[in-house]
Amino acid sequence: MDKRLLTVVMAAILVALVITGIFYRITVGGRPDETASTKKMLVVAKTELPIGVMLTEADLTVVDFPEDIYPQGGFESIDDVIDRSVRQPVLANDPITENRVTGKGEGFGLGQVIPTGMRAMAVQVNQVSGVSGFIIPGSRVDVLLSAAPDDSNGDTLTTTVLENITVLSTGHRQQPNQNGQPENVPVVNMLVTPDQAETLTLATQEGRIQLVLRNPKDDEENAAEREDKTIEDLFRDTAPKKKPAPPRKYAAVRTPVAPVEPPPPAIFHVEMIRGDKRTVEEVDGAQN
């Protein structure tokens, strides 16, 4: 092949490649990535944060977070979060949002999370009455009371005094442990109305209380329709049945029978002839 022709062909190929590269860069490479999302700063927790704790800079950090899925009420600056109190339990790396904290400068402690008109009341429990530690903040419980009222003649009665009560915190740890398991604690703080607080105080003084864990979706309250339980109710269906009494035996009554008197002896008349005398004599038939 002629060297000049070969040179022209190679030059044409090179020009074509350059034009193709420029066209690709303009049509494809120059387009912005539509899948890429812009990001903004988000304040998250470094460690677990219990209810009522006052937030400090040591508790928080900032991460880049996609703007299209940015949590509502999130904070971009740590300074906007400091001096706020935790209203809901926060896990490590969870975002800090407005609904999880109190207003800036409103103080700290459990009192900041109590709604207006409500009260927080602490009740001492043990492993049994505290449902073996499975009561955690946010749980719903019923409160049962076992006591012996004055008009019960000393008999113990059990009744439900409060229903569907919200648990605010449990002991000093107000959330599950690091493994996500509930902890057994001696004190439970419950959210009650002033009237319920009086009832609960009286119940703790008059007898022994028991907390009953309920499904948080179950808000039915029907304790007023149930009768109080007594010890007799425990044995109503399990008490041994009394054996029927054996039939009473009566002695046979014998009617006295009058003795039967023998019939009177028969009298026979015998004619006796002695010589020229003839007589008739009576002979007793009973004599042999």
C-alpha positions in Angstrom: 0.0 0.0 0.0 1.2 3.5 -0.8 2.8 5.1 2.3 0.9 8.3 1.7 -2.4 6.5 1.6 -1.6 4.6 4.7 -0.7 7.9 6.5 -4.0 9.4 5.4 -6.0 6.4 6.7 -4.2 6.5 10.1 -4.8 10.2 10.4 -8.5 9.7 9.6 -8.8 7.0 12.2 -7.1 9.2 14.8 -9.3 12.1 14.1 -12.4 9.9 14.3 -11.2 8.6 17.7 -10.7 12.2 19.0 -14.1 13.3 17.7 -15.7 10.3 19.3 -14.0 11.0 22.7 -15.1 14.6 22.6 -18.7 13.7 21.7 -18.8 11.1 24.5 -17.4 13.6 27.0 -20.0 16.1 26.0 -23.0 13.8 25.9 -22.3 11.4 28.7 -19.3 12.3 30.8 -20.4 15.9 31.1 -23.9 15.1 32.6 -24.2 15.4 36.4 -24.9 12.2 38.2 -28.6 12.2 38.8 -28.3 9.4 41.4 -25.9 11.3 43.5 -27.7 13.1 46.5 -26.5 16.2 48.2 -25.7 15.8 51.9 -26.0 17.9 55.0 -24.7 17.6 58.5 -26.7 15.7 61.1 -26.2 15.5 64.9 -26.3 11.9 66.2 -25.7 10.3 69.6 -22.3 8.8 70.4 -23.6 6.5 73.1 -27.0 5.5 74.6 -28.8 8.4 76.2 -31.4 7.7 78.9 -34.5 9.8 79.5 -33.8 13.0 81.5 -30.1 13.3 80.8 -28.8 16.8 79.9 -26.9 16.7 76.5 -23.3 17.8 76.4 -20.8 18.0 73.5 -19.2 14.7 74.7 -22.5 12.9 74.0 -22.8 14.1 70.4 -21.1 13.9 67.0 -21.9 15.1 63.5 -22.1 13.0 60.3 -22.9 13.6 56.6 -26.4 12.5 55.9 -28.3 12.3 52.5 -30.6 15.3 52.3 -33.4 13.4 50.5 -33.8 11.1 53.6 -32.9 13.7 56.2 -35.0 13.0 59.4 -37.6 15.6 60.2 -36.6 17.9 63.1 -32.9 16.9 62.8 -30.1 19.3 63.9 -27.1 20.3 61.8 -25.1 21.8 64.6 -24.1 20.4 68.0 -24.5 23.9 69.5 -28.2 23.7 68.7 -28.5 20.5 70.8 -26.4 21.2 73.9 -28.3 22.1 77.1 -31.4 20.1 76.0 -32.8 17.2 78.0 -33.6 13.8 76.5 -37.3 13.2 76.2 -37.1 9.7 74.7 -34.5 7.0 75.0 -31.8 7.4 72.2 -29.5 4.6 71.1 -25.9 5.0 69.9 -25.7 6.6 66.3 -29.4 7.5 66.4 -30.2 11.0 65.1 -31.1 13.7 67.6 -34.5 15.2 66.6 -36.7 17.8 68.1 -39.3 15.3 69.3 -36.6 13.4 71.3 -35.4 16.4 73.3 -36.8 19.3 75.3 -36.5 22.9 74.4 -33.1 24.5 74.8 -32.5 25.7 78.4 -35.7 24.1 79.9 -33.6 22.1 82.4 -33.0 18.4 82.8 -34.3 15.4 84.7 -37.4 13.3 84.5 -39.6 16.2 85.3 -39.0 17.7 81.9 -40.7 14.8 80.1 -43.8 14.8 82.2 -46.8 16.2 80.3 -48.8 19.0 81.8 -51.4 17.8 84.2 -49.7 14.4 84.8 -47.4 13.1 87.6 -44.5 10.7 87.8 -44.7 8.3 90.7 -42.1 5.8 91.8 -43.2 2.3 93.0 -40.9 -0.2 94.6 -41.1 -3.7 93.0 -39.2 -7.0 93.2 -38.3 -9.5 90.6 -41.8 -11.1 90.7 -44.0 -7.9 91.0 -41.8 -6.2 88.4 -42.5 -9.0 85.8 -38.9 -10.3 86.0 -37.4 -7.1 84.7 -39.4 -7.1 81.4 -40.9 -3.7 82.2 -39.0 -1.0 80.3 -39.8 2.7 79.5 -42.9 2.9 77.4 -44.4 -0.3 78.7 -48.1 -0.4 79.7 -49.1 -2.0 82.9 -52.0 -2.7 85.2 -51.6 -2.4 89.0 -53.2 -5.2 91.1 -53.6 -4.9 94.9 -53.9 -7.8 97.4 -55.1 -6.8 100.8 -57.5 -7.7 103.6 -60.2 -4.9 104.0 -61.8 -4.5 107.4 -65.2 -5.8 106.1 -63.7 -9.0 104.7 -63.4 -10.8 108.0 -59.7 -11.2 107.5 -60.0 -12.7 104.0 -57.5 -11.5 101.4 -59.0 -9.9 98.3 -57.3 -9.0 95.0 -58.5 -6.2 92.8 -57.2 -4.1 89.8 -56.8 -0.5 91.1 -55.2 1.0 87.9 -55.2 0.1 84.2 -53.1 0.9 81.2 -50.5 3.0 83.0 -47.4 4.2 81.1 -44.0 3.4 82.5 -41.6 6.4 82.4 -38.4 4.8 83.7 -37.1 1.8 85.6 -34.5 2.3 88.3 -31.4 4.2 87.4 -31.1 2.7 83.9 -34.1 3.9 81.9 -33.6 1.7 78.8 -32.5 -1.8 77.8 -28.9 -2.8 78.3 -26.3 -3.0 75.5 -27.6 -6.4 74.4 -31.1 -5.0 74.0 -32.3 -7.0 76.9 -34.5 -5.6 79.7 -32.9 -5.2 83.1 -34.3 -6.1 86.5 -34.6 -3.0 88.6 -36.1 -2.3 92.0 -38.0 0.9 91.2 -40.5 1.7 88.5 -41.6 5.3 87.7 -45.1 5.5 86.3 -47.0 8.3 84.6 -50.3 8.9 86.4 -52.9 11.6 87.0 -53.1 13.2 90.4 -56.1 11.1 91.3 -54.3 7.9 90.2 -51.3 9.0 92.2 -53.5 9.1 95.4 -55.0 5.7 94.6 -51.5 4.2 94.0 -50.2 5.7 97.2 -53.0 4.2 99.2 -52.6 0.8 97.5 -48.9 0.6 98.5 -49.7 1.4 102.1 -52.7 -1.0 102.5 -51.3 -4.2 100.9 -49.0 -5.8 98.3 -49.1 -4.5 94.7 -48.3 -6.5 91.5 -47.6 -5.0 88.1 -49.1 -6.8 85.1 -47.5 -6.2 81.7 -50.0 -5.7 78.9 -49.8 -5.3 75.1 -49.2 -1.6 74.3 -51.9 -1.9 71.6 -54.5 -3.1 74.1 -56.1 -0.1 75.6 -59.3 -1.8 76.9 -60.2 -1.0 80.5 -62.8 -3.3 82.1 -61.7 -3.8 85.7 -64.9 -2.2 86.9 -66.9 -5.1 85.3 -64.9 -7.8 87.1 -65.5 -8.9 90.7 -62.7 -8.9 93.3 -61.0 -12.3 93.7 -61.0 -14.1 97.0 -59.3 -17.3 98.3 -62.5 -19.1 97.8 -62.3 -18.4 94.1 -59.0 -20.3 93.9 -60.6 -23.5 95.3 -64.1 -23.2 93.8 -63.3 -25.6 91.1 -60.5 -27.6 92.7 -61.9 -28.3 96.2 -62.3 -32.0 96.8 -65.8 -33.2 96.5 -67.5 -34.5 99.7 -68.3 -38.2 99.6 -72.0 -38.9 99.9 -73.0 -40.1 103.3 -73.7 -43.8 103.5 -77.3 -44.8 103.8 -78.5 -44.9 107.4 -79.1 -48.3 108.7 -82.3 -48.8 110.7 -82.8 -51.8 113.0 -85.6 -54.1 112.1 -88.7 -53.5 114.2 -90.3 -56.7 115.3 -93.9 -56.7 116.4 -94.4 -58.7 119.6 -96.4 -61.8 119.0 -98.8 -62.9 121.8 -98.1 -66.4 123.0 -100.4 -69.0 121.6 -102.3 -70.8 124.4 -102.8 -74.5 123.9 -106.4 -75.5 123.4 -108.2 -76.7 126.4 -107.9 -80.4 127.0 -110.6 -82.6 125.6 -113.0 -84.1 128.1 -114.2 -87.6 127.5 -117.2 -89.3 129.2 -116.6 -92.9 130.0 -119.4 -95.2 131.2 -118.2 -97.4 134.0 -120.1 -100.6 135.1 -119.1 -102.1 138.4 -121.3 -105.0 139.2 -124.8 -103.9 139.2 -123.8 -100.2 139.3 -123.4 -98.1 136.2 -121.8 -94.7 136.3 -120.5 -92.1 133.8 -117.1 -90.5 134.6 -115.3 -87.7 132.9 -111.7 -88.4 131.8 -109.2 -85.6 130.9 -107.9 -86.2 127.4 -104.5 -84.4 128.3 -103.6 -87.2 130.7 -101.8 -90.1 129.2 
